Amino acid sequence: MKKLVLFASIACLCLTGCKSKQQVAYQAPQSGRVEIEIPCKETGFDDADYFRGTGTATNVNQQNARKAALDAAKSIIRGKLGGFVQGLASDYSTTVAGQAAAEKVQRLMENEMNEVVERMLNDAEQICEKLYQIPNTGHYESWFSLQIPKKEMVNNMEKALSDSEELEIYFKRDQFRKYAEQKIKEMKEARKEATGR
């Protein structure tokens, strides 16, 4: 009798277990999406005064995660400014140097301005840092946001170009500033179209 009761109990548990598994297996999929919170999101977008970049990285070593996230943030700003520098140098050099010397002037300008960008990236202001540890792996997830003031960057570029002996005969401050402000405005409009911000 005890064996029969034990067998009946096991059979009941198995049937109950199978039934609950069946219910889970046949549940309708959930509709909708799950929003994921992005750290440093509020500081990740350019505005009228700053170029900004947010980078993230995951690594088993905390310092490596932080360094990779910082490098990623710099890379984002560098990418934005690469087009800015190239467009500005191209437009300006064609106007002030004419077709004959435009290529040389553009190359010289790009070199000077890229050096300014690198110096400013090394001194970029950190505006957000978040560090997490992922429980199941022990890895570290790092987030960094950096910013560079637009006005200061244009001033530094203007100074570097005016100090260049090779560019001395071609450099005109007022024209350069006008082109720089126009390029910044174009970047802002392009970002607004792409992101709605």
PyMOL commands that set and color helices and strands:
alter all, ss='L'
color gray80, all
select helices_A, chain A and resi 2-25+41-43+62-122+150-163+173-195
alter helices_A, ss='H'
color red, helices_A
select strands_A, chain A and resi 50-59+125-133+140-149
alter strands_A, ss='S'
color yellow, strands_A
deselect
rebuild
show_as cartoon
